[in-house]
Amino acid sequence: MVTEILTIILIPFYLYVGLPGIQRAFASNSLSQMGLWSVFFFAPVVLVGLLGSKVEKGLRLRADRQAADLVGKASFLYSLRKMKGMQFRELERWRLDIPKLSQRLGNLTKYSA
C-alpha cells in the first residue's frame, strides 16, 4: 500500500525530471554523467521498495495482534505453532514485506492484550 502511494508520487518526477536528464547524459557520451543520472534515477526506486516493505511488515505484525485480540491469544498462538510444526516453506521464505513465522510468534508472545 505504501509502496504504491510512493510509486504514484515518483512517476511524474521520473517522467519530467529523470528521463530527460538520462537522455541528455547518454547523448553527451559522458560516463560520469551517465553514472550520476543512473544512480539519481534508480536509488529512489530501491529506497521506496525498502521503506514500503518495512511499513508493510509492521502492518502485518499489527494485524496479527488484532487477530489475537479477536480470537484469543492462546488459540492464535496455537495455530501459528501448528503451522510452524507443519513446516510450510512458503511462510518461511525470504521476503522483506512478510514476517517469518518465528518473528510472528515472537511478536505475539511479547504482546499482552
Phi and psi restraints in degrees (range 20) as a CNS / XPLOR table:
assign (resid 1 and name C) (resid 2 and name N)
       (resid 2 and name CA) (resid 2 and name C) 1.0 -64.4 20.0 2
assign (resid 2 and name N) (resid 2 and name CA)
       (resid 2 and name C) (resid 3 and name N) 1.0 -40.2 20.0 2
assign (resid 2 and name C) (resid 3 and name N)
       (resid 3 and name CA) (resid 3 and name C) 1.0 -61.6 20.0 2
assign (resid 3 and name N) (resid 3 and name CA)
       (resid 3 and name C) (resid 4 and name N) 1.0 -40.5 20.0 2
assign (resid 3 and name C) (resid 4 and name N)
       (resid 4 and name CA) (resid 4 and name C) 1.0 -66.0 20.0 2
assign (resid 4 and name N) (resid 4 and name CA)
       (resid 4 and name C) (resid 5 and name N) 1.0 -40.6 20.0 2
assign (resid 4 and name C) (resid 5 and name N)
       (resid 5 and name CA) (resid 5 and name C) 1.0 -64.6 20.0 2
assign (resid 5 and name N) (resid 5 and name CA)
       (resid 5 and name C) (resid 6 and name N) 1.0 -46.0 20.0 2
assign (resid 5 and name C) (resid 6 and name N)
       (resid 6 and name CA) (resid 6 and name C) 1.0 -66.2 20.0 2
assign (resid 6 and name N) (resid 6 and name CA)
       (resid 6 and name C) (resid 7 and name N) 1.0 -33.4 20.0 2
assign (resid 6 and name C) (resid 7 and name N)
       (resid 7 and name CA) (resid 7 and name C) 1.0 -66.2 20.0 2
assign (resid 7 and name N) (resid 7 and name CA)
       (resid 7 and name C) (resid 8 and name N) 1.0 -40.0 20.0 2
assign (resid 7 and name C) (resid 8 and name N)
       (resid 8 and name CA) (resid 8 and name C) 1.0 -63.5 20.0 2
assign (resid 8 and name N) (resid 8 and name CA)
       (resid 8 and name C) (resid 9 and name N) 1.0 -35.7 20.0 2
assign (resid 8 and name C) (resid 9 and name N)
       (resid 9 and name CA) (resid 9 and name C) 1.0 -70.4 20.0 2
assign (resid 9 and name N) (resid 9 and name CA)
       (resid 9 and name C) (resid 10 and name N) 1.0 -37.9 20.0 2
assign (resid 9 and name C) (resid 10 and name N)
       (resid 10 and name CA) (resid 10 and name C) 1.0 -77.1 20.0 2
assign (resid 10 and name N) (resid 10 and name CA)
       (resid 10 and name C) (resid 11 and name N) 1.0 -22.9 20.0 2
assign (resid 10 and name C) (resid 11 and name N)
       (resid 11 and name CA) (resid 11 and name C) 1.0 -59.4 20.0 2
assign (resid 11 and name N) (resid 11 and name CA)
       (resid 11 and name C) (resid 12 and name N) 1.0 -50.0 20.0 2
assign (resid 11 and name C) (resid 12 and name N)
       (resid 12 and name CA) (resid 12 and name C) 1.0 -62.2 20.0 2
assign (resid 12 and name N) (resid 12 and name CA)
       (resid 12 and name C) (resid 13 and name N) 1.0 -34.9 20.0 2
assign (resid 12 and name C) (resid 13 and name N)
       (resid 13 and name CA) (resid 13 and name C) 1.0 -60.0 20.0 2
assign (resid 13 and name N) (resid 13 and name CA)
       (resid 13 and name C) (resid 14 and name N) 1.0 -46.4 20.0 2
assign (resid 13 and name C) (resid 14 and name N)
       (resid 14 and name CA) (resid 14 and name C) 1.0 -67.3 20.0 2
assign (resid 14 and name N) (resid 14 and name CA)
       (resid 14 and name C) (resid 15 and name N) 1.0 -37.6 20.0 2
assign (resid 14 and name C) (resid 15 and name N)
       (resid 15 and name CA) (resid 15 and name C) 1.0 -68.8 20.0 2
assign (resid 15 and name N) (resid 15 and name CA)
       (resid 15 and name C) (resid 16 and name N) 1.0 -37.6 20.0 2
assign (resid 15 and name C) (resid 16 and name N)
       (resid 16 and name CA) (resid 16 and name C) 1.0 -99.0 20.0 2
assign (resid 16 and name N) (resid 16 and name CA)
       (resid 16 and name C) (resid 17 and name N) 1.0 -21.6 20.0 2
assign (resid 16 and name C) (resid 17 and name N)
       (resid 17 and name CA) (resid 17 and name C) 1.0 -115.1 20.0 2
assign (resid 17 and name N) (resid 17 and name CA)
       (resid 17 and name C) (resid 18 and name N) 1.0 -50.4 20.0 2
assign (resid 17 and name C) (resid 18 and name N)
       (resid 18 and name CA) (resid 18 and name C) 1.0 -69.5 20.0 2
assign (resid 18 and name N) (resid 18 and name CA)
       (resid 18 and name C) (resid 19 and name N) 1.0 -53.0 20.0 2
assign (resid 18 and name C) (resid 19 and name N)
       (resid 19 and name CA) (resid 19 and name C) 1.0 -62.2 20.0 2
assign (resid 19 and name N) (resid 19 and name CA)
       (resid 19 and name C) (resid 20 and name N) 1.0 -45.9 20.0 2
assign (resid 19 and name C) (resid 20 and name N)
       (resid 20 and name CA) (resid 20 and name C) 1.0 -62.2 20.0 2
assign (resid 20 and name N) (resid 20 and name CA)
       (resid 20 and name C) (resid 21 and name N) 1.0 -36.3 20.0 2
assign (resid 20 and name C) (resid 21 and name N)
       (resid 21 and name CA) (resid 21 and name C) 1.0 -65.1 20.0 2
assign (resid 21 and name N) (resid 21 and name CA)
       (resid 21 and name C) (resid 22 and name N) 1.0 -42.0 20.0 2
assign (resid 21 and name C) (resid 22 and name N)
       (resid 22 and name CA) (resid 22 and name C) 1.0 -66.8 20.0 2
assign (resid 22 and name N) (resid 22 and name CA)
       (resid 22 and name C) (resid 23 and name N) 1.0 -40.5 20.0 2
assign (resid 22 and name C) (resid 23 and name N)
       (resid 23 and name CA) (resid 23 and name C) 1.0 -62.5 20.0 2
assign (resid 23 and name N) (resid 23 and name CA)
       (resid 23 and name C) (resid 24 and name N) 1.0 -41.7 20.0 2
assign (resid 23 and name C) (resid 24 and name N)
       (resid 24 and name CA) (resid 24 and name C) 1.0 -65.3 20.0 2
assign (resid 24 and name N) (resid 24 and name CA)
       (resid 24 and name C) (resid 25 and name N) 1.0 -40.0 20.0 2
assign (resid 24 and name C) (resid 25 and name N)
       (resid 25 and name CA) (resid 25 and name C) 1.0 -65.2 20.0 2
assign (resid 25 and name N) (resid 25 and name CA)
       (resid 25 and name C) (resid 26 and name N) 1.0 -43.9 20.0 2
assign (resid 25 and name C) (resid 26 and name N)
       (resid 26 and name CA) (resid 26 and name C) 1.0 -72.7 20.0 2
assign (resid 26 and name N) (resid 26 and name CA)
       (resid 26 and name C) (resid 27 and name N) 1.0 -29.1 20.0 2
assign (resid 26 and name C) (resid 27 and name N)
       (resid 27 and name CA) (resid 27 and name C) 1.0 -71.0 20.0 2
assign (resid 27 and name N) (resid 27 and name CA)
       (resid 27 and name C) (resid 28 and name N) 1.0 -28.6 20.0 2
assign (resid 27 and name C) (resid 28 and name N)
       (resid 28 and name CA) (resid 28 and name C) 1.0 -81.5 20.0 2
assign (resid 28 and name N) (resid 28 and name CA)
       (resid 28 and name C) (resid 29 and name N) 1.0 -10.2 20.0 2
assign (resid 28 and name C) (resid 29 and name N)
       (resid 29 and name CA) (resid 29 and name C) 1.0 59.4 20.0 2
assign (resid 29 and name N) (resid 29 and name CA)
       (resid 29 and name C) (resid 30 and name N) 1.0 26.6 20.0 2
assign (resid 29 and name C) (resid 30 and name N)
       (resid 30 and name CA) (resid 30 and name C) 1.0 -97.0 20.0 2
assign (resid 30 and name N) (resid 30 and name CA)
       (resid 30 and name C) (resid 31 and name N) 1.0 117.4 20.0 2
assign (resid 30 and name C) (resid 31 and name N)
       (resid 31 and name CA) (resid 31 and name C) 1.0 -64.1 20.0 2
assign (resid 31 and name N) (resid 31 and name CA)
       (resid 31 and name C) (resid 32 and name N) 1.0 -35.9 20.0 2
assign (resid 31 and name C) (resid 32 and name N)
       (resid 32 and name CA) (resid 32 and name C) 1.0 -66.3 20.0 2
assign (resid 32 and name N) (resid 32 and name CA)
       (resid 32 and name C) (resid 33 and name N) 1.0 -41.1 20.0 2
assign (resid 32 and name C) (resid 33 and name N)
       (resid 33 and name CA) (resid 33 and name C) 1.0 -68.2 20.0 2
assign (resid 33 and name N) (resid 33 and name CA)
       (resid 33 and name C) (resid 34 and name N) 1.0 -38.3 20.0 2
assign (resid 33 and name C) (resid 34 and name N)
       (resid 34 and name CA) (resid 34 and name C) 1.0 -62.3 20.0 2
assign (resid 34 and name N) (resid 34 and name CA)
       (resid 34 and name C) (resid 35 and name N) 1.0 -45.7 20.0 2
assign (resid 34 and name C) (resid 35 and name N)
       (resid 35 and name CA) (resid 35 and name C) 1.0 -64.8 20.0 2
assign (resid 35 and name N) (resid 35 and name CA)
       (resid 35 and name C) (resid 36 and name N) 1.0 -43.2 20.0 2
assign (resid 35 and name C) (resid 36 and name N)
       (resid 36 and name CA) (resid 36 and name C) 1.0 -62.5 20.0 2
assign (resid 36 and name N) (resid 36 and name CA)
       (resid 36 and name C) (resid 37 and name N) 1.0 -47.3 20.0 2
assign (resid 36 and name C) (resid 37 and name N)
       (resid 37 and name CA) (resid 37 and name C) 1.0 -68.1 20.0 2
assign (resid 37 and name N) (resid 37 and name CA)
       (resid 37 and name C) (resid 38 and name N) 1.0 -34.0 20.0 2
assign (resid 37 and name C) (resid 38 and name N)
       (resid 38 and name CA) (resid 38 and name C) 1.0 -65.3 20.0 2
assign (resid 38 and name N) (resid 38 and name CA)
       (resid 38 and name C) (resid 39 and name N) 1.0 -43.9 20.0 2
assign (resid 38 and name C) (resid 39 and name N)
       (resid 39 and name CA) (resid 39 and name C) 1.0 -64.6 20.0 2
assign (resid 39 and name N) (resid 39 and name CA)
       (resid 39 and name C) (resid 40 and name N) 1.0 -44.6 20.0 2
assign (resid 39 and name C) (resid 40 and name N)
       (resid 40 and name CA) (resid 40 and name C) 1.0 -61.2 20.0 2
assign (resid 40 and name N) (resid 40 and name CA)
       (resid 40 and name C) (resid 41 and name N) 1.0 -32.7 20.0 2
assign (resid 40 and name C) (resid 41 and name N)
       (resid 41 and name CA) (resid 41 and name C) 1.0 -82.0 20.0 2
assign (resid 41 and name N) (resid 41 and name CA)
       (resid 41 and name C) (resid 42 and name N) 1.0 -40.4 20.0 2
assign (resid 41 and name C) (resid 42 and name N)
       (resid 42 and name CA) (resid 42 and name C) 1.0 -97.1 20.0 2
assign (resid 42 and name N) (resid 42 and name CA)
       (resid 42 and name C) (resid 43 and name N) 1.0 -20.8 20.0 2
assign (resid 42 and name C) (resid 43 and name N)
       (resid 43 and name CA) (resid 43 and name C) 1.0 -60.5 20.0 2
assign (resid 43 and name N) (resid 43 and name CA)
       (resid 43 and name C) (resid 44 and name N) 1.0 -45.0 20.0 2
assign (resid 43 and name C) (resid 44 and name N)
       (resid 44 and name CA) (resid 44 and name C) 1.0 -61.4 20.0 2
assign (resid 44 and name N) (resid 44 and name CA)
       (resid 44 and name C) (resid 45 and name N) 1.0 -32.0 20.0 2
assign (resid 44 and name C) (resid 45 and name N)
       (resid 45 and name CA) (resid 45 and name C) 1.0 -62.9 20.0 2
assign (resid 45 and name N) (resid 45 and name CA)
       (resid 45 and name C) (resid 46 and name N) 1.0 -45.7 20.0 2
assign (resid 45 and name C) (resid 46 and name N)
       (resid 46 and name CA) (resid 46 and name C) 1.0 -65.5 20.0 2
assign (resid 46 and name N) (resid 46 and name CA)
       (resid 46 and name C) (resid 47 and name N) 1.0 -44.6 20.0 2
assign (resid 46 and name C) (resid 47 and name N)
       (resid 47 and name CA) (resid 47 and name C) 1.0 -63.8 20.0 2
assign (resid 47 and name N) (resid 47 and name CA)
       (resid 47 and name C) (resid 48 and name N) 1.0 -40.4 20.0 2
assign (resid 47 and name C) (resid 48 and name N)
       (resid 48 and name CA) (resid 48 and name C) 1.0 -64.4 20.0 2
assign (resid 48 and name N) (resid 48 and name CA)
       (resid 48 and name C) (resid 49 and name N) 1.0 -40.2 20.0 2
assign (resid 48 and name C) (resid 49 and name N)
       (resid 49 and name CA) (resid 49 and name C) 1.0 -62.9 20.0 2
assign (resid 49 and name N) (resid 49 and name CA)
       (resid 49 and name C) (resid 50 and name N) 1.0 -43.5 20.0 2
assign (resid 49 and name C) (resid 50 and name N)
       (resid 50 and name CA) (resid 50 and name C) 1.0 -67.7 20.0 2
assign (resid 50 and name N) (resid 50 and name CA)
       (resid 50 and name C) (resid 51 and name N) 1.0 -43.6 20.0 2
assign (resid 50 and name C) (resid 51 and name N)
       (resid 51 and name CA) (resid 51 and name C) 1.0 -63.7 20.0 2
assign (resid 51 and name N) (resid 51 and name CA)
       (resid 51 and name C) (resid 52 and name N) 1.0 -45.1 20.0 2
assign (resid 51 and name C) (resid 52 and name N)
       (resid 52 and name CA) (resid 52 and name C) 1.0 -62.3 20.0 2
assign (resid 52 and name N) (resid 52 and name CA)
       (resid 52 and name C) (resid 53 and name N) 1.0 -38.8 20.0 2
assign (resid 52 and name C) (resid 53 and name N)
       (resid 53 and name CA) (resid 53 and name C) 1.0 -65.1 20.0 2
assign (resid 53 and name N) (resid 53 and name CA)
       (resid 53 and name C) (resid 54 and name N) 1.0 -40.8 20.0 2
assign (resid 53 and name C) (resid 54 and name N)
       (resid 54 and name CA) (resid 54 and name C) 1.0 -64.8 20.0 2
assign (resid 54 and name N) (resid 54 and name CA)
       (resid 54 and name C) (resid 55 and name N) 1.0 -42.4 20.0 2
assign (resid 54 and name C) (resid 55 and name N)
       (resid 55 and name CA) (resid 55 and name C) 1.0 -66.1 20.0 2
assign (resid 55 and name N) (resid 55 and name CA)
       (resid 55 and name C) (resid 56 and name N) 1.0 -43.5 20.0 2
assign (resid 55 and name C) (resid 56 and name N)
       (resid 56 and name CA) (resid 56 and name C) 1.0 -64.8 20.0 2
assign (resid 56 and name N) (resid 56 and name CA)
       (resid 56 and name C) (resid 57 and name N) 1.0 -36.8 20.0 2
assign (resid 56 and name C) (resid 57 and name N)
       (resid 57 and name CA) (resid 57 and name C) 1.0 -64.0 20.0 2
assign (resid 57 and name N) (resid 57 and name CA)
       (resid 57 and name C) (resid 58 and name N) 1.0 -42.0 20.0 2
assign (resid 57 and name C) (resid 58 and name N)
       (resid 58 and name CA) (resid 58 and name C) 1.0 -62.3 20.0 2
assign (resid 58 and name N) (resid 58 and name CA)
       (resid 58 and name C) (resid 59 and name N) 1.0 -38.9 20.0 2
assign (resid 58 and name C) (resid 59 and name N)
       (resid 59 and name CA) (resid 59 and name C) 1.0 -67.0 20.0 2
assign (resid 59 and name N) (resid 59 and name CA)
       (resid 59 and name C) (resid 60 and name N) 1.0 -36.6 20.0 2
assign (resid 59 and name C) (resid 60 and name N)
       (resid 60 and name CA) (resid 60 and name C) 1.0 -67.4 20.0 2
assign (resid 60 and name N) (resid 60 and name CA)
       (resid 60 and name C) (resid 61 and name N) 1.0 -39.1 20.0 2
assign (resid 60 and name C) (resid 61 and name N)
       (resid 61 and name CA) (resid 61 and name C) 1.0 -67.0 20.0 2
assign (resid 61 and name N) (resid 61 and name CA)
       (resid 61 and name C) (resid 62 and name N) 1.0 -36.9 20.0 2
assign (resid 61 and name C) (resid 62 and name N)
       (resid 62 and name CA) (resid 62 and name C) 1.0 -66.8 20.0 2
assign (resid 62 and name N) (resid 62 and name CA)
       (resid 62 and name C) (resid 63 and name N) 1.0 -36.5 20.0 2
assign (resid 62 and name C) (resid 63 and name N)
       (resid 63 and name CA) (resid 63 and name C) 1.0 -64.3 20.0 2
assign (resid 63 and name N) (resid 63 and name CA)
       (resid 63 and name C) (resid 64 and name N) 1.0 -36.4 20.0 2
assign (resid 63 and name C) (resid 64 and name N)
       (resid 64 and name CA) (resid 64 and name C) 1.0 -61.2 20.0 2
assign (resid 64 and name N) (resid 64 and name CA)
       (resid 64 and name C) (resid 65 and name N) 1.0 -42.2 20.0 2
assign (resid 64 and name C) (resid 65 and name N)
       (resid 65 and name CA) (resid 65 and name C) 1.0 -64.9 20.0 2
assign (resid 65 and name N) (resid 65 and name CA)
       (resid 65 and name C) (resid 66 and name N) 1.0 -39.8 20.0 2
assign (resid 65 and name C) (resid 66 and name N)
       (resid 66 and name CA) (resid 66 and name C) 1.0 -68.6 20.0 2
assign (resid 66 and name N) (resid 66 and name CA)
       (resid 66 and name C) (resid 67 and name N) 1.0 -36.9 20.0 2
assign (resid 66 and name C) (resid 67 and name N)
       (resid 67 and name CA) (resid 67 and name C) 1.0 -65.9 20.0 2
assign (resid 67 and name N) (resid 67 and name CA)
       (resid 67 and name C) (resid 68 and name N) 1.0 -38.1 20.0 2
assign (resid 67 and name C) (resid 68 and name N)
       (resid 68 and name CA) (resid 68 and name C) 1.0 -64.5 20.0 2
assign (resid 68 and name N) (resid 68 and name CA)
       (resid 68 and name C) (resid 69 and name N) 1.0 -34.9 20.0 2
assign (resid 68 and name C) (resid 69 and name N)
       (resid 69 and name CA) (resid 69 and name C) 1.0 -65.6 20.0 2
assign (resid 69 and name N) (resid 69 and name CA)
       (resid 69 and name C) (resid 70 and name N) 1.0 -36.5 20.0 2
assign (resid 69 and name C) (resid 70 and name N)
       (resid 70 and name CA) (resid 70 and name C) 1.0 -73.9 20.0 2
assign (resid 70 and name N) (resid 70 and name CA)
       (resid 70 and name C) (resid 71 and name N) 1.0 -48.9 20.0 2
assign (resid 70 and name C) (resid 71 and name N)
       (resid 71 and name CA) (resid 71 and name C) 1.0 -98.4 20.0 2
assign (resid 71 and name N) (resid 71 and name CA)
       (resid 71 and name C) (resid 72 and name N) 1.0 -10.7 20.0 2
assign (resid 71 and name C) (resid 72 and name N)
       (resid 72 and name CA) (resid 72 and name C) 1.0 105.2 20.0 2
assign (resid 72 and name N) (resid 72 and name CA)
       (resid 72 and name C) (resid 73 and name N) 1.0 134.9 20.0 2
assign (resid 72 and name C) (resid 73 and name N)
       (resid 73 and name CA) (resid 73 and name C) 1.0 -64.9 20.0 2
assign (resid 73 and name N) (resid 73 and name CA)
       (resid 73 and name C) (resid 74 and name N) 1.0 -40.9 20.0 2
assign (resid 73 and name C) (resid 74 and name N)
       (resid 74 and name CA) (resid 74 and name C) 1.0 -64.5 20.0 2
assign (resid 74 and name N) (resid 74 and name CA)
       (resid 74 and name C) (resid 75 and name N) 1.0 -45.4 20.0 2
assign (resid 74 and name C) (resid 75 and name N)
       (resid 75 and name CA) (resid 75 and name C) 1.0 -69.5 20.0 2
assign (resid 75 and name N) (resid 75 and name CA)
       (resid 75 and name C) (resid 76 and name N) 1.0 -35.3 20.0 2
assign (resid 75 and name C) (resid 76 and name N)
       (resid 76 and name CA) (resid 76 and name C) 1.0 -68.5 20.0 2
assign (resid 76 and name N) (resid 76 and name CA)
       (resid 76 and name C) (resid 77 and name N) 1.0 -42.4 20.0 2
assign (resid 76 and name C) (resid 77 and name N)
       (resid 77 and name CA) (resid 77 and name C) 1.0 -62.2 20.0 2
assign (resid 77 and name N) (resid 77 and name CA)
       (resid 77 and name C) (resid 78 and name N) 1.0 -39.9 20.0 2
assign (resid 77 and name C) (resid 78 and name N)
       (resid 78 and name CA) (resid 78 and name C) 1.0 -60.6 20.0 2
assign (resid 78 and name N) (resid 78 and name CA)
       (resid 78 and name C) (resid 79 and name N) 1.0 -44.5 20.0 2
assign (resid 78 and name C) (resid 79 and name N)
       (resid 79 and name CA) (resid 79 and name C) 1.0 -67.5 20.0 2
assign (resid 79 and name N) (resid 79 and name CA)
       (resid 79 and name C) (resid 80 and name N) 1.0 -37.4 20.0 2
assign (resid 79 and name C) (resid 80 and name N)
       (resid 80 and name CA) (resid 80 and name C) 1.0 -66.4 20.0 2
assign (resid 80 and name N) (resid 80 and name CA)
       (resid 80 and name C) (resid 81 and name N) 1.0 -40.6 20.0 2
assign (resid 80 and name C) (resid 81 and name N)
       (resid 81 and name CA) (resid 81 and name C) 1.0 -65.1 20.0 2
assign (resid 81 and name N) (resid 81 and name CA)
       (resid 81 and name C) (resid 82 and name N) 1.0 -37.6 20.0 2
assign (resid 81 and name C) (resid 82 and name N)
       (resid 82 and name CA) (resid 82 and name C) 1.0 -65.4 20.0 2
assign (resid 82 and name N) (resid 82 and name CA)
       (resid 82 and name C) (resid 83 and name N) 1.0 -41.6 20.0 2
assign (resid 82 and name C) (resid 83 and name N)
       (resid 83 and name CA) (resid 83 and name C) 1.0 -62.8 20.0 2
assign (resid 83 and name N) (resid 83 and name CA)
       (resid 83 and name C) (resid 84 and name N) 1.0 -39.1 20.0 2
assign (resid 83 and name C) (resid 84 and name N)
       (resid 84 and name CA) (resid 84 and name C) 1.0 -66.0 20.0 2
assign (resid 84 and name N) (resid 84 and name CA)
       (resid 84 and name C) (resid 85 and name N) 1.0 -37.8 20.0 2
assign (resid 84 and name C) (resid 85 and name N)
       (resid 85 and name CA) (resid 85 and name C) 1.0 -66.6 20.0 2
assign (resid 85 and name N) (resid 85 and name CA)
       (resid 85 and name C) (resid 86 and name N) 1.0 -29.2 20.0 2
assign (resid 85 and name C) (resid 86 and name N)
       (resid 86 and name CA) (resid 86 and name C) 1.0 -77.5 20.0 2
assign (resid 86 and name N) (resid 86 and name CA)
       (resid 86 and name C) (resid 87 and name N) 1.0 -10.9 20.0 2
assign (resid 86 and name C) (resid 87 and name N)
       (resid 87 and name CA) (resid 87 and name C) 1.0 55.4 20.0 2
assign (resid 87 and name N) (resid 87 and name CA)
       (resid 87 and name C) (resid 88 and name N) 1.0 60.4 20.0 2
assign (resid 87 and name C) (resid 88 and name N)
       (resid 88 and name CA) (resid 88 and name C) 1.0 -71.1 20.0 2
assign (resid 88 and name N) (resid 88 and name CA)
       (resid 88 and name C) (resid 89 and name N) 1.0 112.7 20.0 2
assign (resid 88 and name C) (resid 89 and name N)
       (resid 89 and name CA) (resid 89 and name C) 1.0 -68.0 20.0 2
assign (resid 89 and name N) (resid 89 and name CA)
       (resid 89 and name C) (resid 90 and name N) 1.0 -29.5 20.0 2
assign (resid 89 and name C) (resid 90 and name N)
       (resid 90 and name CA) (resid 90 and name C) 1.0 -64.8 20.0 2
assign (resid 90 and name N) (resid 90 and name CA)
       (resid 90 and name C) (resid 91 and name N) 1.0 -31.4 20.0 2
assign (resid 90 and name C) (resid 91 and name N)
       (resid 91 and name CA) (resid 91 and name C) 1.0 -84.1 20.0 2
assign (resid 91 and name N) (resid 91 and name CA)
       (resid 91 and name C) (resid 92 and name N) 1.0 -13.2 20.0 2
assign (resid 91 and name C) (resid 92 and name N)
       (resid 92 and name CA) (resid 92 and name C) 1.0 -109.3 20.0 2
assign (resid 92 and name N) (resid 92 and name CA)
       (resid 92 and name C) (resid 93 and name N) 1.0 2.9 20.0 2
assign (resid 92 and name C) (resid 93 and name N)
       (resid 93 and name CA) (resid 93 and name C) 1.0 -73.2 20.0 2
assign (resid 93 and name N) (resid 93 and name CA)
       (resid 93 and name C) (resid 94 and name N) 1.0 161.7 20.0 2
assign (resid 93 and name C) (resid 94 and name N)
       (resid 94 and name CA) (resid 94 and name C) 1.0 -85.6 20.0 2
assign (resid 94 and name N) (resid 94 and name CA)
       (resid 94 and name C) (resid 95 and name N) 1.0 111.6 20.0 2
assign (resid 94 and name C) (resid 95 and name N)
       (resid 95 and name CA) (resid 95 and name C) 1.0 -141.3 20.0 2
assign (resid 95 and name N) (resid 95 and name CA)
       (resid 95 and name C) (resid 96 and name N) 1.0 140.8 20.0 2
assign (resid 95 and name C) (resid 96 and name N)
       (resid 96 and name CA) (resid 96 and name C) 1.0 -71.5 20.0 2
assign (resid 96 and name N) (resid 96 and name CA)
       (resid 96 and name C) (resid 97 and name N) 1.0 -30.8 20.0 2
assign (resid 96 and name C) (resid 97 and name N)
       (resid 97 and name CA) (resid 97 and name C) 1.0 -91.2 20.0 2
assign (resid 97 and name N) (resid 97 and name CA)
       (resid 97 and name C) (resid 98 and name N) 1.0 -8.4 20.0 2
assign (resid 97 and name C) (resid 98 and name N)
       (resid 98 and name CA) (resid 98 and name C) 1.0 -117.2 20.0 2
assign (resid 98 and name N) (resid 98 and name CA)
       (resid 98 and name C) (resid 99 and name N) 1.0 120.7 20.0 2
assign (resid 98 and name C) (resid 99 and name N)
       (resid 99 and name CA) (resid 99 and name C) 1.0 -70.9 20.0 2
assign (resid 99 and name N) (resid 99 and name CA)
       (resid 99 and name C) (resid 100 and name N) 1.0 146.4 20.0 2
assign (resid 99 and name C) (resid 100 and name N)
       (resid 100 and name CA) (resid 100 and name C) 1.0 -72.0 20.0 2
assign (resid 100 and name N) (resid 100 and name CA)
       (resid 100 and name C) (resid 101 and name N) 1.0 161.2 20.0 2
assign (resid 100 and name C) (resid 101 and name N)
       (resid 101 and name CA) (resid 101 and name C) 1.0 -59.3 20.0 2
assign (resid 101 and name N) (resid 101 and name CA)
       (resid 101 and name C) (resid 102 and name N) 1.0 -39.5 20.0 2
assign (resid 101 and name C) (resid 102 and name N)
       (resid 102 and name CA) (resid 102 and name C) 1.0 -63.0 20.0 2
assign (resid 102 and name N) (resid 102 and name CA)
       (resid 102 and name C) (resid 103 and name N) 1.0 -37.4 20.0 2
assign (resid 102 and name C) (resid 103 and name N)
       (resid 103 and name CA) (resid 103 and name C) 1.0 -69.3 20.0 2
assign (resid 103 and name N) (resid 103 and name CA)
       (resid 103 and name C) (resid 104 and name N) 1.0 -38.1 20.0 2
assign (resid 103 and name C) (resid 104 and name N)
       (resid 104 and name CA) (resid 104 and name C) 1.0 -65.6 20.0 2
assign (resid 104 and name N) (resid 104 and name CA)
       (resid 104 and name C) (resid 105 and name N) 1.0 -41.2 20.0 2
assign (resid 104 and name C) (resid 105 and name N)
       (resid 105 and name CA) (resid 105 and name C) 1.0 -64.9 20.0 2
assign (resid 105 and name N) (resid 105 and name CA)
       (resid 105 and name C) (resid 106 and name N) 1.0 -43.9 20.0 2
assign (resid 105 and name C) (resid 106 and name N)
       (resid 106 and name CA) (resid 106 and name C) 1.0 -63.0 20.0 2
assign (resid 106 and name N) (resid 106 and name CA)
       (resid 106 and name C) (resid 107 and name N) 1.0 -39.3 20.0 2
assign (resid 106 and name C) (resid 107 and name N)
       (resid 107 and name CA) (resid 107 and name C) 1.0 -63.8 20.0 2
assign (resid 107 and name N) (resid 107 and name CA)
       (resid 107 and name C) (resid 108 and name N) 1.0 -41.2 20.0 2
assign (resid 107 and name C) (resid 108 and name N)
       (resid 108 and name CA) (resid 108 and name C) 1.0 -75.6 20.0 2
assign (resid 108 and name N) (resid 108 and name CA)
       (resid 108 and name C) (resid 109 and name N) 1.0 -32.8 20.0 2
assign (resid 108 and name C) (resid 109 and name N)
       (resid 109 and name CA) (resid 109 and name C) 1.0 -70.1 20.0 2
assign (resid 109 and name N) (resid 109 and name CA)
       (resid 109 and name C) (resid 110 and name N) 1.0 -30.3 20.0 2
assign (resid 109 and name C) (resid 110 and name N)
       (resid 110 and name CA) (resid 110 and name C) 1.0 -75.2 20.0 2
assign (resid 110 and name N) (resid 110 and name CA)
       (resid 110 and name C) (resid 111 and name N) 1.0 -26.2 20.0 2
assign (resid 110 and name C) (resid 111 and name N)
       (resid 111 and name CA) (resid 111 and name C) 1.0 -78.7 20.0 2
assign (resid 111 and name N) (resid 111 and name CA)
       (resid 111 and name C) (resid 112 and name N) 1.0 129.8 20.0 2
assign (resid 111 and name C) (resid 112 and name N)
       (resid 112 and name CA) (resid 112 and name C) 1.0 -121.1 20.0 2
assign (resid 112 and name N) (resid 112 and name CA)
       (resid 112 and name C) (resid 113 and name N) 1.0 120.6 20.0 2
